[in-house]
Every structure is written in C-alpha cells, then in structure tokens.
Amino acid sequence: MRLGVLDVGSNTVHLLVVDAHPGARPLPAHSHKAELRLAQLLDENGAIGPHGVDRLIGVVHEALQAAEDKGVEELLPFATSAVREASNADDVLARVQTETGAQLQVLTGAEEARLTFLAARRWFGWSAGKLLVLDIGGGSLEIAYGIDEDPDAAVSLPLGAGRLTSAWLPDDPPATEDIRALRRHVRAEIARTVGEFSRFGAPDHVVATSKTFRQLARIGGAARSADGLYVQRELKRQSLEAWVPRLAGMTTEERAELPGVSDGRAAQLVAGALVAEAAMDLFGVETLEICPWALREGIILRRLDHMGSA
C-alpha cells in the first residue's frame, strides 16, 4: 500500500510518501517539505501565535493535497516538540483538525527517541549489537540505547538546534560569551543523563540521525547525499572539535556556503554543533555513523508491524 507520514516538526513540515507492505523495507515515492520553524514562532508565553497557526494550517493543507495527488491510502500525521511544548497546543491541534481534517498525534519525547531507535535498529540490523542513537532536532535532542528493537533507555532533552539558537545566540556571528554560556548549558543538561545510559555498558555501535548530524558529517568530509543512501558516512569527534570554533566565527551567510549546508539550517548549525560535540564527548564517542532512517521511518515501520500482526 502507499503510506504517507506527515511530520510537523520544529523546523519543517515534511510529508514522506512510501510504498510499503509488512515484511518489506518501505520504498520512498515522494517527499514534500515546507520550512515553518515553529520552534522560533513561540511568543513570550510559549504559545504559537495566530500568524504561526495560520501558516501551519496552510502548510498542512498543501501537504494533504500532495498526499492525495500521490495516491496515499493511509496518512500518519504527527507532531513533535514545538507543538508538544506550546502552551496553546490543544487549541492549535483543534484548529488544525477543524480546518484541515488532519488529527495530529503529538508524540512524547520518549516516543520520538524510541521510534527513531527502531528505525536505526532496522537499518543496521542485529549485527550492530548494542546501539546508542543520537538525534538533534529543531526543538529537542533524543538519546536512546539498547540491544533489542525497543531501547533499554530513551530520553528527550530540550536541546534542539532551533530552540537553542533562538534563545541563546541572537547575534550573527554569535558573541563569544554567548557561545561559552550555551556550551556550559548544553553540557550540564547532557551530563545529567549519562549515568542512566552508562549502567548498561559501552555501546557496540553509535549512530546519529537528523539534518544537523548529516551536515556536520558532510563538512567534515563525508559523502554527498547525491551519492546515495548506502554509502557509509561518519562523523569523527576530532573533526567536529576542529569545526566548532570555525563555525562559531562565521556568519550565517558564510556557513550556508559550506558543502551540504542549506540556507534554512545555516543559522542553527553552531548550536547543533555544540550539542553534537557535547554528546560525543560526554558519552565517550570518537566516531559515529550517520543513519539514513529516523523518526518518520520509525513511524512507518511501527505501522507496518501492526498491519502484519493484525
């Protein structure tokens, strides 16, 4: 059947259409993206303002039309941290449903981490052993660890690249004192969770998902996305540590000229790099591998599992 996943994230609204059936890997058929940056549209009270809600409704309408045009039989719409943490989340969800018909399922942070872990486990298989999975989104950082398909530990921290950029790095390029303050904050937040994972022992394989990690790997010399899904891509901590001060010294426009860095994500790359560096350092990771599958694929895989057991 043809499935669609509508991901209302902190940075983008992304419709992924796949051809899938139980027991087979989902084959991408169409992708439709719109940058919305909900994490940066929250007002001083933590609410998504009227303009942001109107934009969200418009983008969801476009995605639903694209899903219909591509013959999607079943749509799985969900929302992550930006909507989850908005003080007016219930009102926003009600308006979206009333005006578009889409009933967004709001995932908890732990659910995000677990579904992303499922996607990584299926991609790398059982031979990867104990997996540690890192995912930096626009609003949150997800960390999950385990040897099975359901992780032994999964947490979500409010350390998304968009959220941190908006709250901590107002200047372009960012001020040195702001970088230092954000670095301290990020490391303190991550350090609180390390003990929860270390009691399970060292992972056999460390992987990362998300646009932030892919961009950091690309500027560190990893293969282009055009080279295909099956090319191994790695990010080394030594490379990342060398790039962090360089990225911090650049303007957004200069970062956007780096290989693999999109105009829309260039402003967030410094904050994302600080989070990635801190996570790799505090978890003792020298090298990690980029996983092409992430949350959207996890949603699809879980749905296919349910279909297969029905």
C-alpha positions as CSV (number, residue, x, y, z in Angstrom):
1,M,0.0,0.0,0.0
2,R,1.0,3.6,-0.3
3,L,1.5,5.2,3.1
4,G,2.2,8.9,4.0
5,V,3.8,10.3,7.1
6,L,3.1,13.9,7.9
7,D,5.8,15.2,10.3
8,V,5.1,18.5,11.9
9,G,8.5,19.2,13.3
10,S,10.1,22.2,15.0
11,N,11.8,23.3,11.7
12,T,9.8,21.8,8.9
13,V,6.6,20.2,7.9
14,H,7.6,17.1,5.9
15,L,5.4,14.7,4.0
16,L,7.1,11.4,3.2
17,V,5.2,9.0,0.9
18,V,6.4,5.4,0.7
19,D,5.3,2.2,-1.0
20,A,5.2,-0.5,1.7
21,H,3.9,-3.8,3.0
22,P,4.7,-5.9,6.0
23,G,8.0,-7.6,5.8
24,A,9.5,-5.3,3.2
25,R,11.5,-2.2,3.5
26,P,9.5,1.0,2.7
27,L,10.4,2.5,-0.6
28,P,10.3,6.3,-0.8
29,A,8.0,7.5,-3.6
30,H,7.6,11.3,-2.9
31,S,8.8,13.9,-0.4
32,H,7.2,17.3,0.2
33,K,8.8,19.8,2.6
34,A,8.0,23.3,3.8
35,E,10.1,25.3,6.3
36,L,8.0,26.6,9.1
37,R,10.3,27.0,12.1
38,L,7.6,26.6,14.7
39,A,10.2,26.5,17.5
40,Q,11.0,30.1,16.7
41,L,7.4,31.3,16.4
42,L,6.6,30.9,20.1
43,D,5.7,34.1,21.9
44,E,6.9,35.2,25.3
45,N,4.2,33.0,26.9
46,G,5.3,29.9,25.0
47,A,2.3,30.0,22.6
48,I,2.2,29.6,18.9
49,G,0.8,33.0,17.7
50,P,-2.1,33.5,15.3
51,H,0.2,34.0,12.4
52,G,2.1,30.8,13.2
53,V,-1.1,28.8,13.4
54,D,-2.3,30.2,10.1
55,R,0.9,29.3,8.4
56,L,0.8,25.8,10.0
57,I,-2.7,25.3,8.7
58,G,-1.7,26.4,5.2
59,V,1.3,24.1,5.1
60,V,-0.8,21.2,6.3
61,H,-3.4,21.9,3.6
62,E,-0.6,21.8,1.0
63,A,0.8,18.5,2.3
64,L,-2.6,16.9,2.4
65,Q,-3.2,17.9,-1.2
66,A,0.2,16.4,-2.1
67,A,-0.7,13.2,-0.4
68,E,-4.0,13.0,-2.3
69,D,-2.2,13.7,-5.6
70,K,0.3,10.9,-4.9
71,G,-2.5,8.4,-4.1
72,V,-1.7,7.9,-0.4
73,E,-4.1,5.3,1.0
74,E,-3.3,6.0,4.7
75,L,-1.8,9.1,6.3
76,L,0.0,9.1,9.6
77,P,0.1,12.7,10.9
78,F,2.2,13.5,13.9
79,A,3.8,16.5,15.7
80,T,6.9,16.8,17.9
81,S,8.4,19.1,20.4
82,A,7.4,22.6,19.0
83,V,3.6,21.7,19.2
84,R,4.0,19.4,22.2
85,E,5.5,22.2,24.3
86,A,3.4,25.1,23.1
87,S,1.2,26.5,25.9
88,N,-1.7,26.6,23.5
89,A,-1.1,23.1,22.0
90,D,-4.7,21.9,22.5
91,D,-6.1,25.0,20.7
92,V,-3.6,24.6,17.9
93,L,-4.4,20.9,17.4
94,A,-8.2,21.6,17.4
95,R,-7.9,24.3,14.8
96,V,-5.7,22.2,12.6
97,Q,-8.2,19.3,12.8
98,T,-11.2,21.6,12.2
99,E,-9.7,23.4,9.2
100,T,-7.8,20.6,7.6
101,G,-9.3,17.3,8.9
102,A,-5.8,16.2,10.0
103,Q,-5.7,14.8,13.5
104,L,-2.1,15.3,14.6
105,Q,-0.8,12.7,17.1
106,V,1.5,14.5,19.5
107,L,4.5,12.3,20.3
108,T,6.2,12.5,23.7
109,G,10.0,12.9,23.7
110,A,10.5,9.4,24.8
111,E,8.3,8.1,21.9
112,E,10.4,10.1,19.5
113,A,13.5,8.6,20.9
114,R,12.1,5.0,20.8
115,L,10.7,5.3,17.2
116,T,14.0,6.7,16.0
117,F,15.8,3.9,17.7
118,L,13.5,1.4,16.0
119,A,14.4,2.9,12.6
120,A,18.1,2.7,13.3
121,R,17.9,-0.8,14.6
122,R,16.1,-2.0,11.4
123,W,18.6,-0.1,9.2
124,F,21.7,-1.6,10.8
125,G,20.3,-4.9,11.9
126,W,21.1,-7.2,14.8
127,S,24.8,-7.5,13.9
128,A,25.2,-3.9,15.1
129,G,24.9,-5.1,18.7
130,K,24.2,-2.6,21.4
131,L,23.2,0.7,19.7
132,L,23.5,4.3,21.0
133,V,21.4,6.6,18.9
134,L,21.6,10.4,18.9
135,D,19.1,12.7,17.1
136,I,19.3,16.5,17.1
137,G,16.0,18.1,16.0
138,G,14.9,21.7,15.9
139,G,13.4,21.6,19.4
140,S,15.0,18.6,21.2
141,L,17.8,16.1,21.4
142,E,16.8,12.4,21.6
143,I,19.1,9.8,23.0
144,A,18.4,6.0,23.0
145,Y,20.3,2.9,23.8
146,G,19.6,-0.8,23.7
147,I,20.3,-4.2,22.1
148,D,16.7,-5.0,21.1
149,E,14.2,-3.1,18.9
150,D,12.8,-1.3,22.0
151,P,15.6,0.6,23.7
152,D,16.6,0.0,27.3
153,A,16.9,3.8,27.9
154,A,15.4,6.7,26.0
155,V,15.4,10.4,26.8
156,S,14.5,13.7,25.2
157,L,16.2,16.9,26.2
158,P,15.2,20.5,25.3
159,L,18.4,20.9,23.3
160,G,17.2,21.3,19.7
161,A,19.3,23.4,17.4
162,G,16.5,25.9,16.5
163,R,15.4,26.3,20.1
164,L,18.9,27.0,21.4
165,T,19.8,29.4,18.6
166,S,16.7,31.5,19.2
167,A,17.2,31.6,23.0
168,W,21.0,31.8,23.3
169,L,22.6,33.1,20.1
170,P,20.9,36.3,19.0
171,D,23.9,37.7,17.1
172,D,25.4,36.9,13.7
173,P,28.1,35.7,14.1
174,P,27.4,34.7,17.7
175,A,29.2,36.5,20.5
176,T,32.0,34.6,22.2
177,E,30.4,34.9,25.7
178,D,27.1,33.6,24.3
179,I,28.9,30.6,22.8
180,R,30.5,29.8,26.2
181,A,27.3,30.2,28.1
182,L,25.5,27.9,25.7
183,R,28.3,25.3,25.8
184,R,28.1,25.2,29.6
185,H,24.3,24.9,29.5
186,V,24.3,22.1,26.9
187,R,27.0,20.0,28.7
188,A,25.2,20.4,32.1
189,E,21.9,19.1,30.6
190,I,23.5,16.1,28.8
191,A,25.7,15.2,31.7
192,R,22.7,14.6,33.9
193,T,21.6,11.8,31.7
194,V,24.9,10.0,31.1
195,G,24.6,7.8,34.2
196,E,21.2,6.5,33.0
197,F,23.0,5.0,30.0
198,S,26.4,4.1,31.3
199,R,25.0,1.4,33.6
200,F,24.2,-0.6,30.5
201,G,27.8,-0.7,29.4
202,A,29.5,0.6,26.3
203,P,27.6,0.5,23.0
204,D,28.9,-1.6,20.2
205,H,27.9,0.9,17.6
206,V,27.0,4.7,17.8
207,V,24.8,6.2,15.2
208,A,23.2,9.6,14.6
209,T,20.2,10.8,12.6
210,S,18.9,14.2,11.6
211,K,19.9,17.0,9.2
212,T,22.2,18.5,11.8
213,F,24.4,15.5,12.1
214,R,24.3,14.9,8.3
215,Q,25.5,18.5,7.7
216,L,28.3,18.2,10.3
217,A,29.4,14.9,8.7
218,R,29.4,16.4,5.2
219,I,31.5,19.5,6.1
220,G,33.9,17.0,7.8
221,G,34.4,15.2,4.5
222,A,31.6,12.6,4.4
223,A,30.0,11.7,1.0
224,R,27.3,13.9,-0.5
225,S,23.6,12.9,-0.3
226,A,23.6,12.5,-4.1
227,D,26.0,9.6,-3.7
228,G,23.1,7.5,-2.3
229,L,21.7,6.1,0.9
230,Y,24.0,3.1,1.1
231,V,27.3,5.0,1.2
232,Q,28.8,4.8,4.8
233,R,29.0,8.3,6.3
234,E,30.9,9.0,9.6
235,L,31.4,11.9,11.9
236,K,34.6,12.0,13.9
237,R,34.8,13.9,17.2
238,Q,38.3,15.2,16.2
239,S,36.9,16.7,13.1
240,L,33.9,18.2,14.9
241,E,36.0,19.8,17.6
242,A,38.1,21.5,14.9
243,W,35.0,22.8,13.1
244,V,33.1,24.2,16.1
245,P,35.2,27.3,16.6
246,R,35.3,27.8,12.8
247,L,31.5,27.6,12.5
248,A,31.1,30.0,15.5
249,G,33.3,32.6,13.8
250,M,31.3,32.5,10.6
251,T,28.2,34.5,9.7
252,T,25.0,32.6,8.6
253,E,25.7,33.5,5.0
254,E,29.2,32.1,5.2
255,R,28.0,28.8,6.8
256,A,25.4,28.4,4.0
257,E,28.3,28.3,1.5
258,L,29.8,25.2,3.2
259,P,29.2,21.8,1.4
260,G,25.9,20.2,2.4
261,V,24.7,23.1,4.5
262,S,21.3,24.5,3.5
263,D,20.3,28.2,3.7
264,G,17.5,27.3,6.1
265,R,19.7,25.4,8.6
266,A,22.8,27.5,8.4
267,A,21.8,29.8,11.3
268,Q,21.2,26.8,13.6
269,L,24.4,24.9,12.8
270,V,26.6,26.4,15.6
271,A,24.1,25.4,18.3
272,G,23.7,22.0,16.7
273,A,27.5,21.5,16.5
274,L,27.8,22.4,20.2
275,V,25.2,19.8,21.1
276,A,26.8,17.1,18.9
277,E,30.2,17.8,20.3
278,A,29.0,17.7,23.9
279,A,27.1,14.4,23.3
280,M,30.0,12.7,21.7
281,D,32.4,13.9,24.3
282,L,30.3,13.1,27.4
283,F,29.4,9.7,26.0
284,G,33.0,9.0,25.1
285,V,32.3,8.6,21.3
286,E,35.2,9.1,18.9
287,T,33.3,8.2,15.7
288,L,29.6,7.8,14.9
289,E,27.9,6.6,11.8
290,I,25.1,8.5,10.1
291,C,21.8,6.6,9.8
292,P,19.6,7.5,6.8
293,W,16.4,6.4,8.6
294,A,15.0,8.3,11.5
295,L,11.6,9.2,13.2
296,R,9.5,9.2,10.0
297,E,10.7,5.7,9.1
298,G,10.2,4.5,12.6
299,I,6.5,5.6,12.4
300,I,6.1,3.7,9.2
301,L,7.8,0.6,10.5
302,R,5.7,0.5,13.6
303,R,2.5,0.8,11.4
304,L,3.7,-2.0,9.2
305,D,4.4,-4.2,12.2
306,H,0.8,-3.6,13.4
307,M,-0.6,-4.4,10.0
308,G,1.5,-7.6,9.9
309,S,0.2,-8.8,13.2
310,A,-3.5,-7.9,12.6
